[in-house]
């Protein structure tokens, strides 16, 4: 799951002319570190829902890629 999530995020970053994440770091913040705006976060939600059948923002805002992974894993 972690590899697939990283692929989705990197794909989005490339599409927005941003640098890819080279290695997994649980503390990477979506807005602060990856410069994701609300439009990118909405697109990320759709892609993750399509891939993993889960709405990562259903229970509130997620801030880090680790929080996304925990939601995907059901924790």
Secondary structure as GFF3:
##gff-version 3
##sequence-region A 1 75
A	DSSP	alpha_helix	2	15	.	.	.	ID=ss1
A	DSSP	alpha_helix	38	52	.	.	.	ID=ss2
A	DSSP	alpha_helix	65	72	.	.	.	ID=ss3
###
